Amino acid sequence: MQPDFLHRTFPIIGREGYEILSNSTIAIAGLGGVGGLAFLTLVRSGIKKFKITDGGLFDPPDMNRQALAYGKTMDRDKMWIHLEYAKDINPQIEVTTYEGGLKPSNAERFIDDADVFIRAMDYGRDSLAKEIATNCAYDKGIPMIQGLTAGMASVLHCYKKGGMTSHEFWNILKTRRDLSIKYMYGEEIADRCNEAWECDGTNPSSAIGANMASIMVASETLLYLLRNTQIVDRPVIYAPNFVVFNPFKMEMNILDITEL
């Protein structure tokens, strides 16, 4: 029998959807502005099995965008705080934790047996670990789903075996960044975001952008898992295509990175 908290979700997903979600495993590397809320949203959606990792502690700058960043959680381990709240939602969840974040020594093990890999680590974090995990997911045919906040906007980009890799996607994006700014940031605040980035390498973010990116990641994860049911009527949007939602313009665009 489904948990009481799914009373309003069950009519949507039905018994078939509930069984699929209950038996799927999601690996989430990074529980910050995007990964943290995506994790809690997926727990609330009926997924029971997770692998999670994050080596960071909450600090004051997190409070502009991270779901569990409060005064009482400052200087506490993000992974254990998220696990505590997730179990408050559904005590039946099964979570495998990886201390200290994603590392080259645990990256392949972290991906093993997962149905979806959500890579939500900050830019510049352990590049080798991210590369190992990404390549492992690609080789095993496990889709990788990513979201990011760009100013007030949010971006969704996903990858699958046989398609464009994340390395290829980002190499193209770097060369066409000026062309993508009008979609990702909006021309009105692009200069401010660029100035902040060039000053200290910080990607300007907002609660709106991070929350929307989290929801897009969670939604695309559910869509992939339920792809063979009557609930779903479109395929996952994989690279070279990606999605940008800018709420200040109330615009959503599905773009092709090779055609910017």
N, C-alpha and C positions, 0 to 999 in steps of 0.2 A: 504494500500500500504506500502511496506517495505521502511524503511529509505534509503536515498541515500548512506550512508556509507556501506550498506550491498549489494551494487550492484555486487560485485565480490563473495560474499558468497552465495547469493540467488540461483545461478545456481547449487550449491552443495546441499543445504538443501531443496530447493523447497518450495512450498507453505505449504505442510504438515509439514515439519521441522520447517519452520518459525513460524507457529501457535503453535507448541509444545513449542518451545523455548520462544516465547512471553508470554505464559501462565504458565510457570514454575517458581517456587520460589526457590531461592538458599540462604541458610543461611550460612554466612561465619563468623566464630569467629576467629579473628586475621588477621590483614592486614599488616603483615610484609613481610619478604623476599619471602614467598610462597603465603600467602593469598592475599597480595596486588596485585601482578601481575596476579594471577588467577582471581581475581575480574575484573580487567580491561580487561583481555582477554575474559572473558565471556560476558561482556558488548559489546565488539567489535564483538562477535559472534552472537548477536541477543537476548540474554536473557534480559528481561526488569524488572523482579521483584526480589528484593533482600532483605534480612535482613543482616545487617552488624554490627559488634561491634569490637572495639579495644580501650583499655583504655590508650594507650601509646602516647608519643610525639616522633617525629623524633629527633635523636641525631647523632653525627658524625660517630659512628661505624656502623650505618645503611647504610651508603653510599657505602659500598662494595657489597651490594646485593639487596637493596630495591628500587623498580622501581621509587618511587616518593621522594626519599631522596636526596634533593639538598640543597645547601647553603641557598636558600630562604625559604625552608620548615623546617629548624631546629627549634626545640622547639615549633612546631605547632602540633596540634592534627591530628594523622594519619587518623582517621575515616573521619573527615571533609575534609581533603585534598583529600582523595580518592573519596569522594562523589563529590567534586568540579570537578575533572578531569573526572569522569564517566559521569557527566551531560554535560560536554563539548563534549563528544563522542556522547551521545544520550540523548537529553533533555527530552525524553519521558519515561525514566526509572522511576520505582516506587520503592523507597528504604525506608525501615523502619530502623531507626537507634536506637541503644541501647547505651546510654551514659555510659562511665566508664568501658567498657569491659563486658565480660561474667561473671555473678555472680550467686550464688545459688538462689538469689531472682528472676532472670529473665531467667534462663536457660531453663525451660520448655516452657515458652512463646516464647522464641527465636526459639525453634524447631517447635512449632505448625505451621501447614499449609505449612511447607517447603517440597519440593520434594527431595532435596539433602542437606546434612549437610557437609560442608567443615570445618574441625577442624584444624586450622592453628595457634594455640596458642603456644607460646614458652614453652619449658620444664620447669616445676617448677611453672608455672602460676596457678592460682586458681584451685587446684586439685578437690575440691568438685564441683565447677561449671562445670568443664569438665566432671566429673563423672555423674552428673545429666543430662547434655545435651546428653551425649553419651548413657546413659541408656534409655532416653526418645526417642531418634532416633531409637534405637534398638527395643524398645517395639512397636513403631508406624510403623515399617517396612521402615523407611527412611534410605537409605544407607549413611554411613559416609565415606568420602574420605579424605585421608591425604597424604601429601608429605613432604619430608624433604631433606635437603642438607647434604651430608656427604663428607666433603672435596670438591673435584671437581666433585663428583658424585651426583646423585639424586635418591631418593627412593620413590616409590608409594605403598601405602597399603590401602585397602578398606575393609569395613565391612558391613554385612547385617544380618537381622534377621534370626536366625536359623543357622548361621555360627559361625566361631570362633570370639570371642569378641576381642576388642583391648587390654583389660586387659590380656587375655590369650596369645595373640600374643607377647606383650612386656615382659611378664614373661618368655616366652621361649627365646626371643631374648637376654635378660640379661644373661641367662645361657650359651648362645652359641655365645656371642659377638665376641670372638676370631675367631670363624669359619666364621663369616659373614664379618669380616673386609676386607678380601681379595677382596670381591665383593663390599662392600660399600665404602671403602676408597682407595683400592689399596695398596698392600704391601709396595710400595715405600714411601708413605707418612703416613702410619698407625701410626708409632712411633711418628711422629710429632703431629698428631691429638690426640693421646692418652695422650701425654705429656701436651698439652694445656688443655684437658678435666680434667686431674688429678690436674692441677695447680689451675684453678679457676672455673671449671664446665662449661666452654664455649665450645660449639660445633663449631669447626673450619668450616668456610663456605666460599663460593666463589660466585661471580656473576653468573658464569656458572652453578654451582650446584643448586643454588636457582632458577634461571630462568628456568632451565630444569624441576625442581620439580614442579614449577608453571604451566608450559605447560602440564605436565603429568596429574596434578590434573584437569586442565580445560578440557583437552581432554577426560579423563575418565568420567567427569561430563556430557559432551555432548553425549558421547557414551551411558551412562545410559538413558538420557532423550530421545534419538532417537532410543532406543533399538527395538522398534516395527515397524521401518520403513525399507525400502530397503537400506538405507544409511549405515546401520550397519551390519557387518557380523561376529562379535564375541561377546561373553558375557564380562561383566565387570570382571576384575581379582580380586577376593575376597580372603581374608585371609582364610586358612593358606598360600595361594600363595601371593607373592609380587614381585615387579619389581625393579631392580637396573639398572640404566644406567650410565656407566662410560665413558665419552667422551674421556678421555685421553687414554683409551684402545680401544675406539670405540667398546664397548661391551654392549649389553643389555641382562640381564638374568632374566628369570621368575623362582623364587625359591619357595620352600615349606619350611616354617619355621620349620616344624617338621622333615625335612629330612636333615638339614644342618649338 
